[in-house]
């Protein structure tokens, strides 16, 4: 049975809500509720993102007697515009009541056709699974020629119970941090720190374990950073950022926690990095304590923070465990290089 894939008009709120509902249903059963709330998605999805061009797609069910058309599968197709011109990122969601009918295959095939038409060669997607197990998403991707390029463990920390342990960690940081200092901001990088911030972001992909991911380094400029900050303000997303400045004035470490103001129940860690030459001073722990403390002070209603790290990133995994993070899921990066 063949399925027709159509593009979704993100300006049509009723159609966009139907797209959102499929992803929400497909995410049910995960150990926490990661799907963005409708109040968030209805603003974020139609708002232009300077980092990529986005296309939303869908497979529609037959029209019923009332004339209603239901979505049974959806897709998201992203083309980076500032770097990695060979790459696209694609996600596929199929409603649980309509799986194993070829809907996901149709959506993924459409994404691959778009990739070739754009002159790009690599499709990257994500699937979630229980620790040590497969899932419908991982099995689906591998059956269609996608290789596991990297795996990470997604972890969550319950702030109400973990915060009581942070005071001891703060004293440990004070004993080891020496002449390094932590600077913090909310959502907009101070002008005097912007150049160092850009240099640190540019090195991020060179510092973290990528395994077989077909990713190239990104070049961050003040213009690019400011464009991203403006979009986040527009969609109501707040970021608490902390950076480490070395004794010579160089920015050598960075971490952030971000959340949606329309639904602040769940926050997530975006970037965490400490340059290798400056490790051993509890700088990663200092950064995490700064961002999590700032989040806690600003949004006591936030209950969970989510992060993910490669299993081979030992130092970061140790620090996350000490902050109270526990394993929740396995994040599998699935990749296919098109012929």
N, C-alpha and C positions, 0 to 999 in steps of 0.2 A: 504494500500500500504506500503510495506516495503522498507526501504532505507538502503543501505550499507554505513557504516562509514569507511573511510580509513585514514591512517596516512599521514601527510604532511611532505615531505622532506624539512627541513628548509635550506638545502644547495642548493636546486634548486630555483634560484631566480625568475624564471617565475611562478613556482607553489606557492612560498611564496607570490608573488605579488597578485596572484589570491585570496589567503587566506585573505590578507590584504584588498582587495577591498570589500569583503563581509562584514567585520566588519565596514568599512567606510560607506557603504550603510546603514547598520543596525543602525548606529549612527546618521544618518541624522535627522534633525528636533529637535535636542536638543538645549537648549538656548545658547550654545557656542559650539565651535568645539574641543571636547576633544580627538578625535581619533589621535593617534600619526601619524605624517607625515611619508610618505613612506621612506624618507631619514633617519629617525630615526629607523623605524622598520626593514629595510633591514640590519642594522648593529646589533641592539639589539637582535632581535629574534634568530639569529643563534649563538650568543655568550653565552657560558656556564654561568649560574648563580649559584654561590655557595650556594644560599639559597634554591633552589628547583630544582627538575627534571621536565622538561617541555615536554609535548607531544601536538602537534597541530594535529587536526583532521578535516575532511571535508566530506560533502556529495556532490557527483558529479551529475550533470544533465546528461541526455542522450547525447551521441555523436551526433553532427549534421552532415549535409551532407559535411561539410568542414573538418570533423574529429576533430573539436574542442570540448573539454570537459570543461564545465563551472561548477564552484562551486556555489552551492545555499545555503549552510549552512556550518558553521565552528565552531570549538570548541577549547578551550584551557584548558588543564588539568595539574595541578601543584601539585607535592608532596613535601611538606617541608622536608628538610633533616637534619636540625639542631635542630628542636623541633617539637612538635605536631605530633608525628608519627601516630596518629589515624586519621589525617585530610587530605583532599584534597581540593583544590580550583578549581572550574570548571566554565567556562563561555561558553555560547552558543550564536551564532549569526546566524540569518537567514535573507537572503536577503528579503527586503520588498515585492518583486514580487512573493515570493514563501512561504509565511507564511500560517499557518493553513492547512498544508498538512501532518504533522507528521515528518518533517525534524528535528525540535528542539527536539522532543521526542526521535528520534533515536540517536541524538548526546548526549543528557543527559543520555539516557539508556546506551550508550557506556561508558560514564564517570563513571556511577555507577558500571558497570561490572569491569572496571579497578580498581576502589576503592576496591571492594571485593577481586579481584585477588591479590592486593597489601597487603591484610590483614588490611586494614583501614576501618573505620566505619562511618565517618562523611563527608558529602559533603557540602561545603560552596560556595555560589555564590552571585553575586550582580545583582540588577536590579535598573534602574533609572526610576523615575516618576515625573510628575509635583507635586509641593507642594499640599498636600491634595487630591491627585488623584491616581488612579491606572494606570498601563501602560501595554502594551502587555507582558513585561518581568515579572512584578509582578504577573499578572494573570496566565501566563504560569507556573511559579514556584509553585504557590500555588495549581494549578490544578494537579500538579504531586507530591504532598505530601510534599512540602517544606514549612516550617514554617517561619514566620517573627521572626528572632532572635534579630534584632536590626535595628533601623532606625536612619539616620543622615540627616542633611540638608547640601547640597552642596551649597557653596556660592562663589561668585566671586567679586573681587575688580578691578575697572578700575584705573590703576595707574596714568594716566594723570590727572584725576580729583581728586583723593583722596590725592595725595601727598601734596597738598597745606594745608591740615589740620593737618599734622603730626608734624609741629613745635610746636604747642600748646600742643600736646600730649607729646612731648619730654620734655617740661618744667614741665609738671605734673609728669612725671617719675622722673626727677631730684629732685623734692621736696619730693618724697616718698621712693626712693631706698636706702637711708641711706648708710651703709657700704658694701652693696652688689656691686659686679662689674660684668660687662658683658664682656666676651671674645669672639672673633669671629675668624673664619677661613673659607677657601674655599676648599672644597672637601677632604682634608686630615687633620685629627685631629693631632694637635701638640703632640709630644711624651710625653711631661710633663702633658698633660691633658687626655691621653688615658685611664688610669685606671678609672678615675672619669667618663669619658664618657661611658665606658662599664658598670659601676655600675648603671648609670642613665638609660641607655637603657634597662637593665635587669629588672628594676622596672616599665617599661612603662605600660605593660598590667595590672599590679596590681593597677595602679593609675587612669586609664580611665574607664568610664562606659562601661561595656561589655554586660549588660543585659543577654540574654540567649545564647550568642555566646559560642560555645564549644571550647574555646581557652585556652591553657596552657601558663604559663610564659616562656619567652625566656631567655636563658643564653648567654650573649654577652661576648666575650673574645677579646683581642687585635688581635689575629690571624683572628677571624671572621670579625672584623671591617676592617682590612687591606685588606682582600680578597674582601669584598664588595667595598671598595674604588678603588681597582685595576680594578674591572669590570666596574665601572662607568667611569673611565678614558678611558677604552678601547672603550666603546660605545659612548663617547662624551657627558656624562651627568655631569653637574656641580651643586654642592650643596653649598649654602651659609648657614653656621651654626653659631648660637650664643648660648652661654651657660652662666648661672648665677653662680657665685662663691660666697658662703656665707662668712661672716667675718672669720669663722674658717678654710677657705680654701676648704670646701666641695662643689662639684658641685651639685646644687640643682634645676637647671632649664635648659631647652633645647628647641630649636626650629630650624627649617631649612626651606629653600625654594630651590626647585630644578627645573632645566630646561634642555632641550636638546639643545646643541649648534647648531645642524643642523636645528633646528626650534624653535628659542627662543621667538616666539610670545606669548606663554602661559607658565607660571610657576605654580608650585603647592607646597603647604605646605605638608611636610612629617610628621614630629613628632613635637608636642608641648606638653611640660610637665613642671609643676612647682610642687615640692613636697608640700603637703598640709600644713606642718608645717611652710612653708616659704611664704605662700600666704598673700596678704594684703599690699604688697609693690610695686605694679604695675610691678611685675617682668615679667609676661606674656606679658604685653604691651611693656616693655623694649626689650624683646626678638624679638617680631614681628617688632618693629621699626628698630632694628638692622639688621635683615635679609632682610626686605623689602627695607631698605635704601641701603644696600650693593648691592642687586639685581638691584636697580634703577641706581646706579652709574656704575655698570659693564655692564648693558644691558638696556640702555634707549629705545631700540626697543621693549622690552617686554611690552605688553599692559594689560594683565590680569594675575592675580594670583587666583588660585582655592584652596579652603580648604573645609573640611567637619568636622562637629562636631555633637556628639549626642545632641539631643534636651535638655536633662537633664543636660548638661554641661554648666550651667548658666554663670559662670565667663568668660569662653572662648568665649561664644556667645556674651556677652556684649562687650568684648574687640574687637572682630572681627567687630562688628557693628560700633564701634567708629573709627576703621581703614578704614571704608568705604565699608565693605563687604555687599552684598545684597544676599538674598536667590535666588537660581536658580533652584534647583532640590531637590528631595527627594532621598536619597540613601538607598535602602532597602537590608539588609543582609538576604538572604534566606538560610535556613539550613535544612538538612535532616540527621537523624541518621538511617543508614541502619540496617535492621533486620539481 
